[in-house]
Every structure is written in structure tokens, then in C-alpha cells.
Amino acid sequence: MQGFAWLLFVLFAADLAALYMAIRREWFAPGQSAAAGVLLAIILMFLISLAQGNSIIQAVVVGVLVGGMFGGAILAIAWYFHSNELRALYSGGDMQVEEDPNETYADEE
């Protein structure tokens, strides 16, 4: 991997990390974060492919497929954990069962 492609790859990794954090921490509206993050991942993967000397057509295919798949995977993971956090928040927390001190069990009698 050449120098400029390496820099673009670092930016690609930073984009994926920022996408994950933006969805999980609700830094912006989730739909806008998702669209911007995945689109930037596609563009960066397209530029990485061009920087490695690939043709325009191959760079477009690589950008859309690889960038879109990585962006979509990160988005799905972040959205899954974010949804679980919201579900736990609205259901009252960790769903721990409290024991009734007045209740007796058959083996205690």
C-alpha cells in the first residue's frame, strides 16, 4: 500500500469509528449519521482503490461494495447496541427480579 492510500485507509478507519460512536452516543440524528458515515466510507474506499492504481470502474465497484459493506456492518452493529440500550432504558433498567421477603418456599418449612 502506497503512502497516500495508507493515509486514506487511516481516514476510512476513523470514519468507521466515528460512525459507530455517533450512532451509539446520538451525537447527531441517527439517520443523518448513518447516511453521512456510509457515504463517506464508500467515497474513501473509492479513493483508496484509485490511489493503488486501479481503473475508475474497478474503484467504483470496490468503493460501493467494500465501503458500503463495511459501513453497513458498522451501522448494523451500532444500531443493534443502541436499540438494546433504549429498550433497557424504557423497560426500567437491568430487569432484575426482586425477592419478596414475606414469601416462603416449600423447602424452608
Secondary structure, 3 states (H helix, E strand, C coil): CCHHHHHHHHHHHHHHHHHHHHHHHCCCCHHHHHHHHHHHHHHHHHHHHHHCCCCHHHHHHHHHHHHHHHHHHHHHHHHHHHHHHHHHHHCCCCCCCCCCCCCCCHHHC
